[in-house]
Amino acid sequence: MRQITEVIRHQFEDLSPSERRVASFILDHLDDLATYNSVELSEACETSKATVSRLFRRLGYDSFKAMRDEVRVLRQSGVPLPNTSSNTGANLIDRHFRSEAKNLSRLTQAAQHWPLDDILQSLAQAKRVVLIGFRNSYPVAMHWRQQLIQVRPDIQLLPQAGQTLAEDLVGLGEQDLVILLGFHRRPAQFPSVLKALKTLGVPVLLITETNSGLDTAQVTWCLELPLDSVSAFDSYALPMSLVSLLTNALLHQQLRQGRQRIEGINTLYDQLHELDLSMN
């Protein structure tokens, strides 16, 4: 799918002054373009609705709505859409943290309806917990593994570098738990992974972005997180916050065992001289 940014920049020099104002406004407001209609767009650019309609026809779109829908699809699929509108200095800092706060507020409301007790019970009782993350999801999965391994044993991170999944998935079953992190721009094999896990009969916690379009009927639980940001790249603040929430909740659910394990790990840190645990 072509990107509106490329289309506009390719034709920008051939546009009239009024069309350039509209085109520049679009490039500067890709993150919130969905909140405008064609009348509001023409008013914001101090031009006529006819000019707006003419511009979109020149760019190859039937209407402003068609272009707006394309931007929405691109954003939801994870394609970075650069926003050049005063994303510098104090203005960027303010917009960034307002966006993060909005995401957090949305997540706080959604989390009230999550089956957290069931998820935590599975995290505590599963024989093995397998974390799977591809591409952008992998760092989140790796961090989560490092947190969980301090609370309970038998935590595995997949895929291993340069390795396939099949050898590690075989043998998984209802006594285990798979945490599958699948944020957008997923590899093409992702639906096959979902199908294979369902065939194995292993409980699956899927964590993905809002409106992912994935077949969530194939998993046991699905938690959707908003990743919206003010500029080109998604925000992963909420996935990391979720990791902290669930791991801390698990620790406090089995506090005695968790403390014993952490104390044992710290003892080995000291014996192996791996970390500086001094307070200096």
C-alpha positions as CSV (number, residue, x, y, z in Angstrom):
1,M,0.0,0.0,0.0
2,R,1.3,3.4,-0.9
3,Q,1.9,6.0,1.8
4,I,0.1,9.3,1.6
5,T,3.4,11.1,2.6
6,E,5.1,9.7,-0.6
7,V,2.2,10.6,-2.8
8,I,2.1,14.2,-1.5
9,R,5.8,14.8,-1.7
10,H,6.0,13.4,-5.2
11,Q,3.4,15.9,-6.5
12,F,3.9,18.8,-4.1
13,E,5.7,21.1,-6.6
14,D,2.9,20.8,-9.1
15,L,0.2,21.8,-6.6
16,S,-1.4,25.3,-6.4
17,P,-0.7,27.5,-3.3
18,S,-4.1,26.6,-1.7
19,E,-3.6,22.9,-2.5
20,R,-0.1,23.1,-0.9
21,R,-1.6,24.5,2.3
22,V,-3.9,21.5,2.5
23,A,-1.2,19.1,1.7
24,S,1.2,20.6,4.3
25,F,-1.6,20.4,6.9
26,I,-2.1,16.7,6.2
27,L,1.6,16.0,6.5
28,D,1.7,17.9,9.8
29,H,-1.4,16.2,11.3
30,L,-1.2,12.5,10.4
31,D,-1.5,11.5,14.0
32,D,-4.9,13.2,14.5
33,L,-6.2,13.4,10.9
34,A,-9.0,11.0,11.7
35,T,-10.6,13.7,13.9
36,Y,-11.2,16.0,10.9
37,N,-13.9,15.9,8.2
38,S,-13.5,17.7,4.8
39,V,-15.3,20.8,5.9
40,E,-13.1,21.2,9.0
41,L,-10.0,20.5,6.9
42,S,-10.9,23.3,4.5
43,E,-11.6,25.7,7.3
44,A,-8.3,24.9,9.1
45,C,-6.5,25.5,5.8
46,E,-8.5,28.7,5.0
47,T,-9.5,27.3,1.6
48,S,-12.7,26.0,-0.1
49,K,-14.1,22.5,0.1
50,A,-13.8,22.3,-3.7
51,T,-10.1,22.9,-3.4
52,V,-9.8,20.0,-0.9
53,S,-11.8,17.7,-3.1
54,R,-9.7,18.7,-6.2
55,L,-6.5,17.9,-4.2
56,F,-7.6,14.4,-3.3
57,R,-8.6,13.6,-6.8
58,R,-5.2,14.8,-8.0
59,L,-3.6,12.6,-5.4
60,G,-5.5,9.6,-6.6
61,Y,-8.3,9.3,-4.0
62,D,-12.0,9.4,-4.5
63,S,-12.5,11.5,-1.4
64,F,-11.0,12.8,1.8
65,K,-12.6,9.9,3.6
66,A,-10.8,7.4,1.3
67,M,-7.4,9.0,2.1
68,R,-8.3,9.2,5.9
69,D,-9.2,5.5,5.9
70,E,-5.9,4.6,4.3
71,V,-4.0,6.6,6.9
72,R,-6.0,4.8,9.7
73,V,-5.2,1.3,8.2
74,L,-1.5,2.2,7.8
75,R,-1.3,3.4,11.4
76,Q,-3.1,0.3,12.7
77,S,-0.8,-2.0,10.7
78,G,2.2,-0.5,12.4
79,V,3.6,1.5,9.4
80,P,5.4,4.6,10.9
81,L,3.7,7.8,9.8
82,P,6.0,10.7,10.4
83,N,4.4,13.8,11.9
84,T,6.4,17.0,11.5
85,S,4.1,19.4,13.3
86,S,6.2,21.2,15.9
87,N,7.5,17.9,17.3
88,T,10.4,19.6,18.9
89,G,11.4,21.0,22.3
90,A,8.9,21.6,25.0
91,N,5.9,21.1,22.6
92,L,7.0,17.6,21.8
93,I,7.6,16.8,25.5
94,D,4.1,18.0,26.4
95,R,2.3,16.2,23.6
96,H,4.3,13.0,24.2
97,F,3.3,12.7,27.8
98,R,-0.3,13.8,27.2
99,S,-0.5,11.0,24.7
100,E,1.1,8.5,27.2
101,A,-1.4,9.6,29.9
102,K,-4.3,9.1,27.5
103,N,-3.1,5.6,26.7
104,L,-2.7,4.8,30.4
105,S,-6.2,6.1,31.1
106,R,-7.7,3.9,28.4
107,L,-5.8,0.9,29.7
108,T,-6.9,1.6,33.3
109,Q,-10.5,1.5,32.2
110,A,-10.1,-1.7,30.1
111,A,-8.1,-3.5,32.9
112,Q,-11.2,-3.4,35.1
113,H,-12.7,-6.1,32.9
114,W,-9.7,-8.3,32.5
115,P,-9.7,-11.8,34.0
116,L,-6.6,-11.1,36.0
117,D,-7.3,-13.6,38.7
118,D,-7.5,-16.4,36.2
119,I,-4.3,-15.2,34.4
120,L,-2.4,-15.0,37.7
121,Q,-3.5,-18.4,38.8
122,S,-2.2,-19.9,35.5
123,L,1.1,-18.0,35.9
124,A,1.5,-19.4,39.4
125,Q,0.4,-23.0,38.7
126,A,1.7,-23.7,35.1
127,K,4.4,-26.3,34.9
128,R,6.3,-24.2,32.3
129,V,5.7,-20.6,31.2
130,V,6.8,-20.0,27.6
131,L,7.2,-16.4,26.4
132,I,7.1,-15.9,22.6
133,G,7.9,-12.6,21.0
134,F,8.8,-11.6,17.4
135,R,10.4,-8.4,16.2
136,N,9.3,-5.4,18.3
137,S,7.6,-7.8,20.8
138,Y,10.8,-9.7,21.5
139,P,12.4,-7.1,23.9
140,V,9.2,-7.0,25.9
141,A,9.2,-10.8,26.1
142,M,12.9,-10.9,27.1
143,H,12.3,-8.3,29.9
144,W,9.3,-10.2,31.1
145,R,11.3,-13.4,31.2
146,Q,14.0,-11.7,33.4
147,Q,11.3,-10.6,35.8
148,L,9.3,-13.9,36.0
149,I,12.4,-16.0,36.5
150,Q,13.0,-14.2,39.8
151,V,9.6,-15.2,41.0
152,R,9.2,-18.8,39.8
153,P,11.2,-21.4,37.9
154,D,10.8,-22.9,34.4
155,I,10.4,-19.8,32.3
156,Q,11.4,-20.1,28.7
157,L,12.0,-17.4,26.0
158,L,11.3,-18.1,22.4
159,P,12.4,-18.0,19.6
160,Q,16.0,-18.6,20.4
161,A,18.5,-16.7,18.2
162,G,18.6,-18.3,14.7
163,Q,16.3,-21.2,15.8
164,T,12.9,-22.4,14.7
165,L,9.9,-22.8,17.1
166,A,8.8,-26.4,16.5
167,E,11.4,-28.1,18.6
168,D,10.5,-26.0,21.7
169,L,6.7,-26.1,21.2
170,V,6.4,-29.9,21.0
171,G,5.3,-31.4,24.2
172,L,3.5,-28.3,25.5
173,G,0.0,-29.0,26.9
174,E,-2.7,-28.0,29.3
175,Q,-0.3,-28.0,32.2
176,D,1.8,-25.2,30.7
177,L,1.2,-21.6,29.8
178,V,2.2,-19.7,26.7
179,I,2.4,-15.9,26.8
180,L,2.4,-14.7,23.1
181,L,3.3,-11.1,22.5
182,G,2.1,-10.0,19.1
183,F,2.3,-6.3,18.5
184,H,1.7,-5.1,15.0
185,R,4.0,-5.6,12.0
186,R,4.0,-9.2,13.0
187,P,5.8,-11.9,10.8
188,A,3.6,-13.6,8.3
189,Q,3.8,-16.9,10.3
190,F,2.0,-15.4,13.2
191,P,-1.5,-16.9,12.4
192,S,0.2,-20.3,12.0
193,V,1.7,-20.0,15.5
194,L,-1.8,-19.2,16.9
195,K,-3.2,-22.3,15.1
196,A,-0.4,-24.6,16.3
197,L,-0.8,-23.5,19.9
198,K,-4.5,-24.2,19.8
199,T,-3.8,-27.6,18.3
200,L,-1.4,-28.3,21.2
201,G,-4.1,-27.5,23.7
202,V,-1.9,-25.2,25.8
203,P,-3.5,-22.2,27.5
204,V,-2.4,-19.0,25.7
205,L,-2.3,-15.4,26.9
206,L,-2.2,-13.2,23.9
207,I,-1.0,-9.6,24.3
208,T,-1.5,-7.4,21.3
209,E,-2.4,-3.9,20.2
210,T,-5.9,-2.5,20.2
211,N,-8.0,-3.5,17.1
212,S,-5.3,-6.0,16.0
213,G,-7.6,-8.0,13.7
214,L,-6.2,-11.3,15.1
215,D,-8.4,-14.3,15.6
216,T,-8.6,-14.1,19.4
217,A,-11.0,-17.0,19.5
218,Q,-8.0,-19.3,19.3
219,V,-6.5,-18.1,22.6
220,T,-7.5,-18.5,26.2
221,W,-7.1,-14.8,27.1
222,C,-6.4,-11.7,25.1
223,L,-5.2,-8.3,26.5
224,E,-5.3,-5.4,24.0
225,L,-3.0,-2.4,24.7
226,P,-3.1,1.1,23.0
227,L,0.3,1.9,21.5
228,D,-0.6,5.3,20.1
229,S,2.1,8.0,20.0
230,V,2.4,11.5,18.7
231,S,4.8,10.7,16.0
232,A,6.2,8.0,13.8
233,F,6.8,5.1,16.2
234,D,4.6,3.2,18.6
235,S,4.9,3.7,22.4
236,Y,5.8,0.5,24.3
237,A,5.3,2.1,27.7
238,L,2.1,0.2,28.4
239,P,3.4,-3.2,27.5
240,M,6.3,-2.7,29.9
241,S,3.8,-1.4,32.5
242,L,1.7,-4.5,32.1
243,V,4.9,-6.7,32.6
244,S,5.5,-4.9,35.9
245,L,1.8,-5.2,37.0
246,L,1.5,-8.9,36.4
247,T,4.9,-9.9,37.7
248,N,4.4,-7.8,40.9
249,A,0.9,-9.3,41.4
250,L,2.3,-12.8,41.0
251,L,5.1,-12.1,43.5
252,H,2.6,-10.8,46.1
253,Q,0.3,-13.7,45.5
254,Q,3.1,-16.2,46.5
255,L,5.2,-13.9,48.6
256,R,7.0,-16.5,50.7
257,Q,8.2,-18.6,47.8
258,G,9.1,-15.5,45.8
259,R,11.2,-14.0,48.6
260,Q,13.0,-17.3,49.1
261,R,13.8,-17.5,45.4
262,I,15.0,-13.9,45.2
263,E,17.2,-14.4,48.3
264,G,18.7,-17.5,46.7
265,I,19.4,-15.6,43.5
266,N,21.0,-12.8,45.4
267,T,23.2,-15.3,47.2
268,L,24.4,-16.7,43.9
269,Y,25.0,-13.2,42.5
270,D,27.4,-12.7,45.5
271,Q,29.1,-16.0,45.1
272,L,29.5,-15.6,41.3
273,H,30.5,-11.9,41.6
274,E,28.0,-11.1,38.9
275,L,26.4,-7.9,40.3
276,D,27.4,-5.1,42.6
277,L,24.7,-5.3,45.2
278,S,26.3,-2.7,47.6
279,M,24.3,0.4,48.5
280,N,27.2,2.7,47.7
